[in-house]
Amino acid sequence: MQERQRRSFTEEYKRQAAELVVSSGRSITSVGKELGLRDSVLRRWVEKLRHVPASATRRPATQAAPMPADQAAEIARLREENERLRMERDILKKSNRDLCRNTDMSFRFIEDHRDAYPVRLMCAVLGVSAAGYYAWRERPASARTTTNTALLASIRQVHQDSGGRYGSPRIHAAMRAQGGGVSRGRIERLMHRHGIRAIMAAPRRVRTTDSRHGMPIASNLIERHFAAAAPNLIWLADITYIPTAEGWLYLAAIMDLFSRKIVGWAMRDHMQVELASSALTMAIRQQRPEAGLIHHSDRGVQYASQDYRAVLSTAGITASMSRKADCYDNAPMESFFHTLKTELVHHRQYETRAEAQRDIFTFIEGFYNRIRLHSAIGYIAPIEMELKTA
């Protein structure tokens, strides 16, 4: 059993937490609860941040000239037409193709979306009569329908709480943890029927590993055996990229293999050694591992550099490296980056690196480490897995 140690935070962590309060307008208590921080601690960080003067000011808005009445009326008509076309497109996109051939399912879809779209518009798009829908609606609900309605509400709540990131396996695990005894198959059928699915997106590729160097290469001590008996025995490290309008933002992360918790991270506008070493420093400072821990990474110049190896050596950490150009040798880290991209990054358009940093900080520290159910550790959150040995 490991003793729980007092948390230690880097200046980057403190700044990101304080910026989350300031930029989002949320209360210190709300953000503190999300990140597992005491109000007094987070308040000190916010007060320190607010003493830094703003670097930019807003330009005064200019008043536009009045628009002629006939032009304004035409614009209003076009906007109304565009809104109707948008709703028709959304209805067709959200409804399953089979709905147009199954009147009962069409009526169910209309009932589920009647607060979002006009009933008559949905009836026209799906090819059913409004009178038939209202007659169907007046029929008494069966016991099965009543149960499914309550179950669907629970599914939607869990899906919403996860930010739309959970599919049926994690929703089933979350509901089971809450005491629900429904089968995963039934959850899958209801999710499919009502168009509830986990958000996904196609990845974009950027090269982050430069192994063309003459620096020392460590042996592969993991050999794809991705298991650890306790926290702080094996760490995995890697670097990925985030697109923004200002250019790439690079994220270096350290994962504890036992809990799958991200124990260290750093974000910069470059991929130099300092990026990787900052993430490692955070991990060492927060976890305080004993000597003998194995650190596994790719053969990138950042991890093979003298400066990085010096940090490892000082902490008594043993280096391990994947085979050349073999991403499967560091599969759990690849899986984390895939999760980050498909559940967050590919659904955002970041104007600035600072905006991306705040979003990623919230995802890692507020959601991934503390809330997200991880399939590799029995559908519990990494922080819960880590605390099992405390």
N, C-alpha and C positions, 0 to 999 in steps of 0.2 A: 504493500500500500504506500502510495506517495502522499506526502503532506501537501496540502494546498498552500501555495505560496502567494504572497502579496503581488498583485499585478503591477507591472512597470511599463510605462508608456513612452514611446519616442515622441519627439517634438512634432514629427509628421502626423502621427496618430492624433495628438492633441489638437493640432490645427484643423485636421479634417473633421473631427468631432465638433469643434466650435463652429466651423463654417457651416456644418449641417444645421445647427440651431439658427444661425443668423440668416442663411439663405432661404431656408424653408419656412421660416416664421413659426415653427413649432415651439412648444414650450420646452424648457430644460428638462422637466420631469419626463415628458414624452420621449424625447431623444435619449435621455439617460436610461430609461427603462428598456428601450430597444437595444442599446449597446451594453447594458449591464453595468452602468456607472452610477455612482452616488451623485445626487443633485449638487452637493457642495463642491465636488471635484470638477464637474462639468461647468459649473457657474464660474469658477476661477479661470478656466480656459477661455470661456466666452468673453469675460471681462478683459482678459489680456488681449484677445483678438480685436476687440472693439476699440482699444487704444491705438491701433494701427490706422493711420489716415487712409481714406479711400483714394485709390489711384486714378479714378476716372469720374467725371461728372456728366450729367445728362444735358443734352442740348435742349433749349426751349422749343416747344412745339409751335409750329406756325399754323395760323388759322386758314383753312381752305376757303376759296370763294364759293358762294352759294350756287347750287346746281339748279338748272331750269326744271320746272315742274314736270314737263312731258318726258324729259330725260330721266328724272328720278322715278317716274312711274314705270318706264320701260325697264329700268334696272331692277326695280322691285319685282316686276313680272318675270324677268329672266332668273332672278334669284329663286323665286318660288318654283319655277319650272325645273331649275337645277336641283333644288332640294327634293322635288318629287322623283326625279330620275335617280338621284343618289339613294333614296329610300328603296326604290324598286331594285336597284343593283344590290343593295345590302340584303334585301329580302331573299333574292335569288341566291346570293352567296352563302347566306346563313342556313337556308333550308336545304335539306337533302333532296336529290333529284327524285327519289322515290315518293316524296310528298305529293307530287303532282299526279301520281297514279293511285294514291291512297287517301281517300277523303277524311277518314278519321285522324290520320297523322297530320294532315293539313290543318284540320281544326285544332289539334293539339299545339301545333306550331303557332297558329294565330293567337291562341289563348296565352301562350308563354310570352308573346312579343306585343301584346295589345297595348302595353304602356309605352312602347317605343315607336310603333308605326300605326297609322290609321287602319282600322279593321277592314274597311271597304277596299283600300289599296292592296292590302295583303290578299284579300279574297280574289281580286282581279288578277294579281300576279300569279297566284297558285291555281287559278281556274276553278274556284268553288264559289257558291252563292253565299251572300251575306245572310240571307234568311236561313239557309241550312246551317250556318255556323251558330246563329243565335238559338235555333231549335236544339242543336247538339249541346249547347251550353246549358240549356234549361233541364236536361236530363239528369236524374240523380246519379251521383258518382258511385262506382262500385268500391268495395273495400280495398281491392288491389290498387285502384286509381288513387284512392285517398292515401294509402301507404306510399305509393310512388311519388305523390306530390310532396309529402313531408320529406322523403328521402332525397328528392331532387333539390329541395331547398337547402338541405344539409350539404349536398355535393357542391352546389353553387357557392355556399359560404366558405367551404374549405378551399375551393378553387380560387375564390376572390382573395382570401387571406394569404394565399401563396403568390399573389400577383399574377395569376394565370399560368404559373409555371408547373403546376402539378398535373400529371396525367392520372389515369385510373389506378396504377399501382400505389402511388403515394397518397392519393385521396382515400383509397381503401385502408392503407396503413394508418392514416391520420384518424379516420372515423373509427377504426378498431381500437385505437388508443383512447378515444373518447367514450368507449363502451358500446359502439354500434356493432351488431352481429351480422350485418348484411354481407352477402357474398360479393367477391370482386367482379364476377360475371354480370351480376345485376347492375352494379355501378357502371360497368363498361357499356351495357346496353342503353341505360338512361343517358349517359354522356353522349353516346353516338346519336341517339334519337334527338337530343336537344342541342347538338352542335357544340358541346363543351369539350375542348381539347387543350393540351399543353401548347404554349407558344413555342414555335420552332422557327429557325431560319437557316439558310445556307451559309456556310463559313466562307470567309475570304482568307487567302493565304499570303503571308509575308514571311520572308526568311528572317529568323531571329538567332540562328545558330551558325557561328563561324568557327568551324573546327580546323581550318587551314592555318595552323600555327605550329611552332616548334616547342611549345611548352609541355611540361610533364602531363601524362594521361594516367589517371588512376584505374585500377582494375575494377571490373564489374562485380561488386560484392552482393548484389541483390539477385541477379539472374532471374528476373521476373517473378520472384517469390514475394508477392506484395502482401505481406502480413507481418504484424509486430505484436509481441505479447503484452506490451505496456506502452504508455506515452514516452516520447523522447528517447526512443531506441533507434528509430530510422526516420530521417527527414528526406523529403523529395523536393527538388528545386527546379524551376524553369522560368522562362520569360515569354510573354506574349505581347500583343499590340492592340491598340484601340484607335479606330479612326475618328478624327475630329476635323472641323473646318480649319483649325489652326495647323493641322498636321498630325502625325502619329503620336499617341501617348503610349509609352511602354510600361508594362506591369511585370515586376519580378515577384514571385511568390514562393513561400516555403510551406510545405504540407507535412503534418505529422501523420505517418502511415497508420498508426494505431487508431486514431480518432477521426482521421481525414479532415482535421481542423487546419485552417490556414493560420499558422502561428507567426508568420512574418510576411510582410509585403512592402513594396516601395513602388512609386510611380514617378516617372521622369519623361522628359522629351528626348531622351537618348538611351542607348543600350550599352553604355560604358560600364566598366567594372564597378563604379560607385553605385549604380542602380542595384546590381545583384548583392553587393556587400551591405547595402543599407537594409535590404530585406532580411539578410542573414543576421545582422546586428539586432534588428527588432526581435527576431525569433529567439536569439540567445538571451536577450534582455528580459523578455516576457516569460520564457519557459525555464530558464536557468538549468539546462541539462547537465547531467553528470558526464565525466569523461568517458569516451568509448562509443558515443553516439555515431551512427553512420549517416553521412550526408551524400545523397545520390543525385546526380545531375547528368546533363548531356556533356559533350566534349567542348562546348563553346569556350571562346577565349576568356569570357568573363569568369567562368568557374575554374579555368586552368591557370589564371594569372597569379603572379606572386603575391599581390595584395590580398586576393581572396583566400589563397591557401594559408596566408599568415593569420587571417581571422580564424580559420578552421583550426589551425595548429594551436593558437593561444587558448581556444576553448576546449581543446582535447578531443576534437571531432575528426573522425576518419573519413576521407573522401572516397567516393565510389562513382564511376562514370559508365554511362551506357555505351553500347557498341556504336560505331560510326553510322550515322544516318538511320538509326532504328528507333522510331518513336515509341514502339511497343515496350521498349525497355524502361520507359517512364510513364506507363499507361495511366496510373491514377492522376498524375498532374495533367496529362492531356485531357482526361475526362473532366477535371475541374475547369479547365479553360473552355472546353466545349460547353459545359453548363453555363459558365459566365456569358459566353457569346450568344448561345441560343435562348437563354432565359432573360437576358438583359440587353447586351450591347447591340445586337442586330435589330432591336426594336426601338432604338434611339438614334437621333441625329444630333450629335454634340457640336455646338458652335465653338466651344473653347475646351482646352484641356482641363481647366479648373472645374468646369461643369461635369466632365467625365469622371474626374477624380472623386468628386462628391458622391456621384451615383455609384461608383464601384466600391468606395468605402462603405456606403450604406449596405450594399449587397453582401459584401464579405463579412463585415462586423455585425450588421443588424439582422441579416437573413441567413446567409449560408452557414456561418459558424453556430448560430444560436437557435435557428428555427427549422431550416430545411431538413427534411427526412432523407437520409442517405441509404441507398439500397445495400451498399457494401458492408454496412455495420448494423443491419437488421432494422432498417427504417426508423432510426432515431437521429437526433441532431448531433453533430460532432461534439459540441460542448457537453452534451449529456453523456456521450461515450467517454469523453475524457474524465468526467467526474465520477465515473463508475469505479475508478481506481483510487479516488481521493479518500 
